[in-house]
Amino acid sequence: MRTRMEQHLEKYNEPGNILLMTGDIDFLGVIREAKRLGFYVLLAYNEKKNVRSELK
């Protein structure tokens, strides 16, 4: 069964879509799925936690 996030990613999978993720590294599975579906994934983390922002 597809998760709600996976269903959302499939529904809005248009060329050039960007998914903004904020929060923990726990989203790695969702990020991998989004990238597989052709999304650009922008990761935004708090620099105080020594985590950098990246465009994947």
Sequence and secondary structure as in RCSB ss.txt:
>XXXX:A:sequence
MRTRMEQHLEKYNEPGNILLMTGDIDFLGVIREAKRLGFYVLLAYNEKKNVRSELK
>XXXX:A:secstr
   HHHHHHHHT  TT EEEEES GGGHHHHHHHHHTT EEEEE  GGGT   EE 
